[in-house]
Amino acid sequence: MEQQSAPEIINGYQIIRRIGEGTYGKVKQAMHPNGRDLCAIKIYKQKYQRQQLTKEEEQERLQKLSTELDFLMSADSPYIINFLDFFLHKCCDTNFERLCIVLEYAPLSNLHDYMHSSPLSEEDALRIFTHVSLGLDWMHSRGIAHRDLKPANILMFEGKRAKLGDFGTVRDVGTEDYRTVEVGTKRYRAPEQVAGGYDVKVDVWASGIVLYEMLTGGRHPYKVEYQSFAEYADSIKYIQEPYFPDIITDNCKVLLQQILQVDPSKRLSIKEVLQLPQINSLVVSEIKDNMSISKGAKAPNKDFENDNFAIRKRPQSPPPIEIIIENNQKLHQQDYEFKEMDESIYTESEI
């Protein structure tokens, strides 16, 4: 009888299978040490193995890792992937210690795979878009931009619930390298990024592209041929109005026209998007549903430091988030993050 190999254990996590791989490293599905919760472990390469990095490039790579971990440890929103743990792991085939970040497991993969395996109705697309917008609102209200929003970075859960993921490109608005031109995926970049002068509204533009793709099965709103991002941006500025096929209803067309504004000064902020009638009703529905935050494994409260970089858990002092609902009442952060709340303040018509 063939003897089965012992399961791979990393820092108490039992590895089940590999679920992803990229230039950064690998992602593996694992069982949490508590024996109840599935999780995903991102195992980062110590160095890129197929190329020699300069000292500056290696520092940039380490800074990206540091930025992502710092953000994940500070994030506290049901619309952002839950951070659970991190540690250094020495692989058996190398003397290098690799950074491992443990996140909650998304059973339905990402939005890119999800919408290509199953067509989305307008109702489903708007629901997912609302979750994405609420995640962005949490970030933007704290002066943080994602800068690489796309379907592959939106993780999917049962009940068509969506959470933002992949935060290697996040930046606080106003930092020295915030307005880097070559950041994010070309297909989702806002036109103003070609000049490097932009703000958090680039995420709003990207969310509009994502919504359009959900409504059309992956099509792009601008039928342009381009070789470079500069050519792409110039074409969009010339065309101005996105192409709307018959499959897009007037309701969604009006929404997209306000989001896909070439001039960022005319483009809605994410908070204004959440106050639009098409989206506002879904935000109120989220409160009515009173979704529970995951009661699975929780992240440890710890700092981290090694020879390459240091992480210090940020103090939690978030500004209040307010969303105006139809009767001009204000919903605060604690309401739509679904902590204990009193639903009696809403009348039946408001809910």
N, C-alpha and C positions, 0 to 999 in steps of 0.2 A: 504494500500500500504506500502510495506517495505521501511523504510527510509534508504537511502544510507549514509554510514559513510563519514565524511569529509576526503578529501585527506590528507595524512601525509605530513607535511612540516618540513624540517630540514634546519634551517638557510637560508630560502628563496628558497630552492630547493624542488620542489614537487616530492615526491617519486612515482614511477610508479610500479615497481615490483622488487623482489629479483632476481638477475641473477647469484649469486655465493656465496659460503660459504667455509671457510677453518678454520684451527686452529687459524689463525690471527683474524678472524671475518667474516663479511659479505660484499658482494658487491651488491649495489642496483642501478638500472637504475632510473634516475631522469631527470626532466626538469630544465634547468638552469633558474635562476631568470629573464633572459632577455626574456623568453618565446619562444625562437627560437631553442635553441640547446639542444639536448640530451646529457647527461653526465653519468658517472659512479662514484658512491661514495663508496670508501672503508672505512668501519666503523670498526675500530680496537677495539678488546676487551681491557678493562682496564687491566685485568689480565686473564690468562688462568683459566677457572672456574672449570675444572675437575682435577686439580692437584695443589698441593702447590709448588710454585717455591721458590728456595733459593734466597737469596739476590743477589747472583752472576748471577743466571739465569734470574732474573727479570731485572737486569742491562743490560744483554746481549740482552734481548727482546727489551728494550727501545732503546738501541744503534742501533738495526736493524731498528726500526721505524725512528729514527733520521737520519740514513744513507740514507734510501730510500727517505725521504722527502727532505733532503739536495740535493741529486742527482737530483731529479725531478725538483726542483726549479732552478737548474743550467743548465739543459739540454736544448739544442736548436738545434734540428735536425728533419727534416721531417720523419726520420726513428726511432724515439723514441716517445712513447706515450706522448701526450701533457698534461702537468700539468695545472690545471685551478685554484684550490683554496684549502685551508685547514682551518679547524676550530675545536674547541672542542665542543662536543654536549653532553648535559646531558640527558641520556635516562630516560623515564618516570618510568621504573621499577627498577631504581637504582640511587644512589646518585653519582655514578662515572661519570666523564666526559670522553668521548671517543674521540680519535683523528679520524677525518674524512679527507680523502684526495680525492679531486675531480679531475677526469681525463676525457679526451675525451672518448666518447662512441664508442666501436668497434662493429659495427652492425653485423659482421660475426663471432663473438666470437673469439676463438683462433685457431692457426694452427692445434693443436691436433684434435679438433672437426671438423675443416674445411676439413682436408684431409681424415677423416674417413667418412664424409658424401658425399664427391664428389671426385672421382679419379682425380689426378693431371697429366697433360701432362708434358713432359720434359720441354717444353717452360715455362709453368706456374711455375714449380719447380725452374727453374733457375732464373726466375724473382723474386720470393719470396726470394730465396737465396741471390740475389743481394741486395735487400732491407735490409735483415738481415746483410749482410756484410758492407753496408754503415753505418748502425747504430753502428756496432761494431767498424768501423774505426773512427767514431766520438769519441767513448769512449777511444779506445786504443791510439789515437793521443793525448789524454789528460792524459795518464797514468792511465786509469781506466779499470778494468776488471769486467765483468758481473758475471761470476763464476756459473751461474745457467741457462745457455741457453738451452732451450728445447721447443718443439712445444707448450706446454701449456703457455709459457711465450712470445709467439710471437702472436700479436693481428692482426686480419684480417679486412680489409676494402674493400669497393666496388672496382672493377677493379683489384682484386687480389693484393692489396697493403698490405704490412706488416710493422708493427712497433714493436720494442722491448718494453717489459713491465716487471714488477716485479723486482724491483731493491734493494730488501732487502739484497742481498749478495754482492753488488758492493763494491769494495775496491780500493783505490788508491794504485798503485804499490809501494812497499817499506814500507807500514805501518806495524806495529808490528804483527798484526794478519792476514796479507794478505795471507800467505801460510798455512792457516788452511786446514788440510787434509779432515776432514769430512764436506765438504761444497758442495752444488750442488746435483743433482740427479745422483745416481750411474750409470745409463745407459748411461749418457752423459759425465761422467768424463774422463779426459785424463789419460793415464797410469802413467804419472809422478806424478800425484797427490797423489799416494799411499805413496810416500816418503816425501811429503810436499814441495819439491823444484820445484816450477813452476812459470810461468809468464803468460802474457796475451794470450799466444798461446793455453792455455786450452780452450779459447772461440772458437778458430779456429777449434780445434778438435771437439768440440760440434757442431759447424755449419756443419761440414762434416757428423756427425751422422744424423743431422736433414735433410740434403739434401738427404742422402741415404734413409731415411725413406720416404721422399716425392716421391722419384723415385720408391720405391718398395711397397708402401702401408703400411708402418709401420714396415717393417722388420729391424733387426739390422745387421750391416755388419760383425759382428763376431759371428759365431755359437758356442758359448761357454756356458757351464753350470757352474754356480758358486754360492757359498754361501756368500762370502764376496767380498768386493771391491778389496782386495789384491789378491784373487784368480782370479778375473776377469782381473785385470791388468797383472798378470803373464801369463794368457792364451793368451792375446792379444800380449804380447811381444814374446811369443813362436810362435804364428801363423804368426805374422807380416802382411801378405797380407790379406786384407778383401776379403770376398766372393762376387763375382760379378755375379749375375744371368743374363740371356740373355736379360732381359728387360732393363738393363742399357747399353746405347750405349757407343761406344769407346770414344766419346767426353766427356761424363760425367765420364767414368772410369778413364781417364787421369787426370781429375780435382780432383776426389776423392783420387787418389793415391798420389797426392801432398799435400792434406790436411790431410789425415789420416796417416801421418807418425808417427810411434811409437816414434822415436827419435825426440824430439822437436827442436833440432838444425837443422834438415833437413826439418821440417815442415814449410810451407810458413807462413809469417805474413799476417794479413788481408789486408794490403796495397798491398802486392804481389799478393794476391788472386784477388783483384780488377783490377790488371794489366794483368791478364791472358786473352787470346783472347776470351774464352767462356764467360767471365764476362765483360770484358772491353767494348765490343760492346753494352751491355745492359746499362752500365753506361752512355755511349754517348747517347743512346736512351732516357734515363731519362732526359737528358739535352734538347734534342730535344722536348720532350713532354712538357717541361717547366711547370711541375706540380705546382699548386699554393698551398702555405701553407694555412692551414685552416684559414678562416676569421671569425670563430665563436668566442666564448667567449675566453678571454685571462686571463692569471694568474695575480693576483695582485702582486705588488712588495712590499713584506713586510717580516719582521722578525717575529719570534715566540719564546715564552719562557713560560714555566710553571715550576712547582716544580720538574718535572722529567727530562726534557731535554730542550735544546735550539737549535734553528735553525737560522743560519745567512746566508742570501743569498750571494753566492759567487760572487766576482767581475768577470765580463766576460772578460777574457783576453786569449782566446783560441789561440793555435798555428795554423798557416795555415795548411790546409790539401791539399795535392797535389796528383793527380792521373795522371799517364802518359797514354795518349791515343796513338793510333797507330803511329801517325806522330811525337811522342815525344813532342808534346805540353803538357802543364800542365793545368789541370783543378783545380782551387782553390775551397776552401770551398764555397765561395759565389756563384760559378757557380752551383754546384750540390745540393745546398740547395734551388735552384730555386728562388732566388731573381732576380731583374731586371738584365738582361744580354743582351749582344749583340751577337746574333747568327751569325752575318755576318762574324765573324772571322773563321767560319768553312765552308769548301767547301762542296759541295754536297756529295763527296765521303767520307769525314770524318764523316758526319752525317749519 
